[in-house]
Amino acid sequence: MTIDLKTTSIDPVRKTFDHIAEKLGPDKAATRYQEAVWGLQPIVNQHYRPTWDPTKTLYDPSRTAVVMEDFDDLIDPRQYYYGTWTIQRGKQQDSQEKNFKFVESRGLMDGMEAAWKDKIRRLIVPLRHVAWAANTNNSYIAAYGFGAPITSAASLQTMDQLGIAQYITRIGLILADNDPTALDDAKALWLDDDMWQPMRALVEEAMVTKDWFELHVLQNLLIDGALHPLMFDKFDAAVTQHGGAAYSMMNEFTIEWFAEASRWADAVIKRCAQESPANKTHIEGWIAKWMPRIQGALKPLSDAAFDGEGSVALDEVVDRLMTRAGKAGLDV
C-alpha cells in the first residue's frame, strides 16, 4: 500500500489590517511592532475640547511646534511594544537582582575607600530625584504627545526611569547597611546643597515645559545624554579604580539601558528633523536654548566627582553629545 502526502499552500486574503496595509502596501507582512503602534492615535473620535484647555482638542497635534505629515513615522528602532519590552526588562532585572544579591552577601562594598563611598552618597544617590523627574517628563510626553509610536515608547521610558530611581535607591541603602536615613540625607542634599541647586532648577523647569517634543529633546537627548555618560560612565570608571568594581556591577542595567534608549531618542529626532527645515530649526533652537543650562547644572557635580578634572570630563561628554546630534542631521 502506498500513501501519497500532498501539501497545499493557502495564501491569506490579506496579510495585515487595512490601516497597516495602507502604510506598508497590500503585499507586505507587518511586524508585530507595526501592528501594535500604527494607526492607534485617535484622529476623528474623542476630539472634544477639554474644559481645562479649551484652546486645544483632547488629542491635538498642535501641542508641539514640530509638524509631521504622519506622526506614526516616529518609530522606535528597538521595536518595543509591551510584550518585547517586558521580556527584555525581565531578563535584565533578573541579572541586576543577582548582582545586588552578590554584592550584599559578600560585603563587596566594604573594602572601598571611605572617601569614594562618600562621593557616591553625595553624587549618585540624589540622582534618584533626577530619575523621578525623567519619569514625570516622559509621562507628560505619553499623555500629550501625538502618535502611538512615540507615546507608547515614552510610556516604557517612564517605567525605565522609575526602575533606575529604584536601583539608585538600592545602592544608597547598601552603602548605609540598609539604614533608610541615607535616603533622607540624599533628599536634604537635593533640596539644600548648593552643588545640586542648578540641576534641581533645570529638572523643575523641564517638568513645566509645555511643548512635548521640546521636552523629548530636553530630557531624552540632552539631560540623559550628558548626565549618564558623566555620572554612570566616567564616574563609574573612576570609582572602579579606587576599589569599587562592585559598584560598577550595581550599575549594569543603567549603563545598558542608556545605550539602547539613546537609539530611540536619536532616531525620533533624526526622523522629525528630516521631515522639514522648520522642524530641524526648532530642534536646533531647543538644543541651543538648553545646553548652556545643562552644562551649568553638571559643572558642580563634575568638579566634585573628578577633583580638578571636572571641566575636562564635562567637555568630553558634551562633545560626545554634540556628535550624536550631528549624526541625527542637526547643525549644532
C-alpha positions in Angstrom: 0.0 0.0 0.0 1.3 3.5 -0.8 0.2 6.7 0.7 0.8 10.0 -1.1 1.1 13.0 1.1 0.4 16.3 -0.5 0.5 19.8 0.8 -1.5 22.8 -0.2 -0.3 26.4 0.2 -3.2 28.7 1.0 -2.4 32.4 0.7 -4.3 34.6 3.2 -6.8 37.0 1.7 -4.8 39.8 3.3 -1.5 39.9 5.2 -2.4 42.5 7.9 -5.0 45.0 8.9 -6.3 47.5 6.3 -4.8 50.6 8.1 -1.4 48.9 8.2 -1.7 47.9 4.5 -2.4 51.5 3.6 1.0 52.4 5.1 3.1 49.3 4.1 1.4 48.2 0.9 -1.0 45.3 0.4 1.6 42.6 -0.2 3.9 43.2 2.7 3.6 41.4 6.0 3.7 43.7 9.0 5.8 43.1 12.1 4.1 42.8 15.5 5.5 46.1 16.5 4.0 47.9 13.5 0.6 46.3 14.3 1.0 47.4 17.9 1.6 51.1 17.3 0.5 52.2 13.8 -2.9 53.7 13.4 -3.8 53.8 17.1 -3.8 57.5 17.5 -7.4 58.9 17.7 -7.9 61.2 14.7 -11.6 61.6 14.4 -13.2 60.5 17.6 -12.6 61.9 21.1 -11.6 65.3 19.8 -13.7 67.4 22.1 -12.2 70.5 23.7 -11.5 69.8 27.4 -12.6 72.4 29.9 -9.0 72.5 31.3 -7.6 73.7 27.9 -10.4 74.8 25.6 -7.9 76.2 23.1 -6.9 72.6 22.1 -8.7 69.4 21.3 -8.1 66.4 23.5 -5.7 64.8 21.0 -4.1 67.8 19.3 -1.0 67.7 17.0 -0.5 71.4 17.6 0.7 70.8 21.2 4.2 70.8 19.7 5.8 73.3 17.3 7.1 70.4 15.1 4.8 69.3 12.3 4.7 65.8 10.8 2.6 64.6 7.9 2.3 61.3 9.8 3.4 61.1 13.4 3.4 57.3 13.0 6.7 57.8 11.3 8.4 58.5 14.6 9.0 54.8 15.2 11.2 53.1 17.8 14.2 51.3 16.2 14.2 48.8 19.1 10.6 47.9 18.0 9.5 47.7 21.6 5.9 47.1 22.4 4.6 45.8 25.7 5.5 42.2 25.0 9.0 42.6 23.7 9.8 45.3 26.3 8.7 43.2 29.3 10.6 40.1 28.1 13.8 42.2 27.7 13.4 44.0 31.0 12.6 40.8 32.8 15.9 39.3 31.8 17.8 42.4 32.7 16.0 42.6 36.1 17.0 39.0 36.9 20.6 39.8 36.1 20.6 43.0 38.1 19.0 41.4 41.2 21.7 38.7 41.1 24.3 41.5 41.0 22.8 43.2 44.0 22.5 40.0 46.0 26.1 39.0 45.2 27.4 42.4 46.3 25.4 42.4 49.5 26.0 38.8 50.5 29.8 39.1 50.0 30.1 42.6 51.5 31.9 43.7 48.4 31.4 47.4 49.1 33.1 47.2 52.5 36.6 47.4 51.0 36.0 50.6 49.0 37.9 53.7 50.1 35.8 55.7 52.5 36.2 58.9 50.5 34.8 57.3 47.4 31.9 55.8 49.3 31.1 59.4 50.4 31.3 60.6 46.8 28.8 58.0 45.8 26.4 59.1 48.6 26.8 62.8 47.6 26.9 62.5 43.8 24.9 59.4 42.9 22.1 58.8 45.5 20.5 62.2 44.9 20.2 61.3 41.3 17.1 59.2 42.3 15.3 62.5 42.2 16.6 63.3 38.7 15.4 59.9 37.5 12.0 60.6 39.1 11.8 63.9 37.2 12.6 62.0 34.0 9.8 59.6 34.8 7.4 62.5 35.2 8.6 64.2 32.0 8.1 61.0 29.9 4.7 60.6 31.4 3.9 64.1 30.1 5.1 63.1 26.6 3.0 59.9 26.8 -0.1 61.9 27.8 0.2 64.9 25.4 2.2 63.5 22.5 0.7 62.6 19.2 1.1 59.3 17.5 1.2 55.9 19.3 4.9 55.1 18.3 6.2 58.0 20.4 3.7 58.0 23.2 4.0 54.2 23.8 7.8 54.4 23.8 7.6 57.3 26.2 5.4 55.2 28.5 8.1 52.5 28.5 10.7 55.1 29.1 8.7 56.3 32.1 8.9 52.9 33.7 12.6 52.5 32.9 13.4 55.7 34.7 11.4 54.6 37.7 13.5 51.4 37.7 16.7 53.5 37.6 15.5 55.5 40.5 14.8 52.3 42.5 18.3 50.9 41.6 19.9 54.1 42.8 17.9 53.8 46.0 19.2 50.3 46.4 22.8 51.5 46.0 22.3 54.1 48.7 20.8 51.6 51.1 23.6 49.1 50.5 26.2 51.8 51.3 24.3 52.6 54.5 23.8 49.0 55.6 20.0 49.4 54.8 19.6 52.4 57.1 16.8 54.5 55.4 18.1 57.7 56.9 20.6 57.6 54.0 17.8 58.5 51.7 16.7 61.4 53.9 20.3 62.6 53.7 20.3 62.4 49.9 17.0 64.3 49.8 18.5 67.0 52.0 21.4 67.4 49.6 18.9 67.6 46.7 16.9 70.3 48.4 19.5 72.4 50.2 23.1 71.7 49.0 24.4 74.5 46.7 26.0 71.9 44.4 22.6 70.4 43.5 20.5 73.5 43.0 21.4 74.2 39.4 20.4 70.6 38.5 17.2 70.8 40.6 16.2 74.1 38.9 16.8 72.5 35.5 14.7 69.4 36.0 11.9 71.5 37.6 11.8 73.8 34.6 11.8 70.7 32.4 8.7 69.5 34.3 6.7 72.6 33.3 7.8 72.6 29.6 4.6 72.6 27.6 5.9 71.5 24.1 6.1 67.8 24.4 8.6 67.3 21.6 10.8 70.0 23.1 10.6 68.0 26.3 11.7 64.9 24.4 14.7 66.7 23.1 15.5 68.2 26.5 15.0 65.1 28.6 15.8 62.1 26.4 18.5 63.6 24.3 20.2 66.4 26.3 19.8 65.8 30.0 20.2 62.0 29.8 22.8 62.3 27.0 25.0 64.4 29.2 24.2 63.1 32.7 24.6 59.4 32.0 28.0 59.4 30.3 29.3 61.7 33.0 28.0 60.0 36.1 27.4 56.4 35.0 30.3 56.0 32.7 33.2 58.3 33.6 32.5 58.5 37.3 31.8 54.7 37.4 35.2 54.1 35.9 36.8 56.4 38.5 35.1 54.6 41.3 36.3 51.2 39.9 39.9 52.4 40.0 39.5 53.1 43.8 38.3 49.7 44.9 34.8 50.0 43.6 34.4 47.2 41.0 31.3 46.0 42.9 29.8 49.4 42.4 30.0 49.0 38.7 28.1 45.7 38.9 25.2 47.6 40.5 25.1 50.0 37.6 24.9 47.3 34.9 21.3 47.9 34.0 21.6 51.7 33.9 24.6 51.6 31.6 23.0 49.0 29.2 19.7 51.0 29.3 21.3 54.3 28.3 22.9 52.7 25.2 19.6 51.4 23.9 17.4 54.4 25.0 19.8 56.7 23.1 19.0 54.8 19.9 15.3 55.6 20.3 15.9 59.3 21.2 18.2 59.8 18.3 16.0 58.0 15.7 12.9 60.0 16.6 14.8 63.3 16.5 16.5 62.4 13.2 13.2 61.5 11.5 11.5 64.6 12.8 14.3 66.8 11.5 14.2 65.1 8.1 10.5 66.0 7.8 11.1 69.7 7.1 13.6 72.5 7.5 11.2 74.1 10.0 11.3 71.1 12.3 15.1 71.0 12.1 15.3 74.7 13.0 13.0 74.1 16.0 15.1 71.2 17.3 18.4 73.1 16.8 16.9 76.1 18.6 15.9 74.0 21.6 19.4 72.5 21.8 20.9 76.0 21.7 18.5 77.1 24.4 19.0 74.3 26.9 22.7 73.2 26.5 24.2 76.1 28.5 21.7 75.3 31.3 22.7 71.6 31.3 26.4 72.4 31.3 25.8 74.8 34.2 23.9 72.1 36.1 26.5 69.4 35.6 29.6 71.6 36.2 29.5 71.5 40.1 28.8 67.7 40.0 31.7 67.1 37.6 34.0 69.2 39.7 33.2 67.3 42.8 33.5 64.0 41.1 36.8 64.4 39.3 38.9 66.6 41.6 40.2 69.3 39.3 39.5 67.4 36.1 35.8 68.2 36.1 35.9 70.7 33.2 37.8 68.2 31.0 35.4 65.4 31.8 32.3 67.5 31.1 33.7 68.9 27.9 34.3 65.4 26.6 30.8 64.4 27.5 29.3 67.5 25.8 31.4 66.9 22.7 30.1 63.3 22.5 26.6 64.5 22.8 27.0 67.1 20.0 28.5 64.3 17.9 25.3 62.3 18.4 23.2 65.4 17.5 25.3 65.8 14.3 24.7 62.2 13.3 21.0 62.9 13.7 21.3 65.5 11.0 21.4 68.6 13.2 23.8 71.5 12.9 24.9 72.3 16.4 
